[in-house]
Amino acid sequence: MKKRLLTTILTLSLIGCTSSLTYVNRQTNEIGTGSADGFQKKLTAKFNNKTCEGDYTAVQGGSVGILNTYGSQGNVGGGTLSSISLGGVAFGILKCSDGDVIRCEVKYSGSAGFGVCVGKDNQLYDVMAK
């Protein structure tokens, strides 16, 4: 019981954390770094010649529920219900210092994920969250 409670608390504490992001431009192989703040829903990216900032929203794909029941008197029982997210898809828009706007779609589970971003002139970026 204590082990299960500790596992649930640790898992829930990871939801909403900040993730480190790595961007790779598919055409030039330029590598950028950034972050995704799970509490404020903010994105950042930094490349050699530009910095980018923006917001994102996430759509969860589902969750697992854990129901613990205990005791009962007549028709009345007691219990607790916990839910853990299974991940989903995040959509973000970054505005850059050079005027570029980058749109991203990332599939995630917890604080890890991967996806693709598109910038001006259809520049494609692979993005990885860890």
Secondary structure as UniProt FT lines:
FT   HELIX           2..14
FT   TURN            15..16
FT   STRAND          18..25
FT   TURN            26..28
FT   STRAND          31..37
FT   TURN            38..41
FT   STRAND          42..46
FT   STRAND          51..60
FT   STRAND          63..73
FT   TURN            74..75
FT   STRAND          76..85
FT   STRAND          88..96
FT   TURN            97..98
FT   STRAND          101..109
FT   TURN            110..111
FT   STRAND          112..118
FT   HELIX           120..122
FT   STRAND          124..129
//
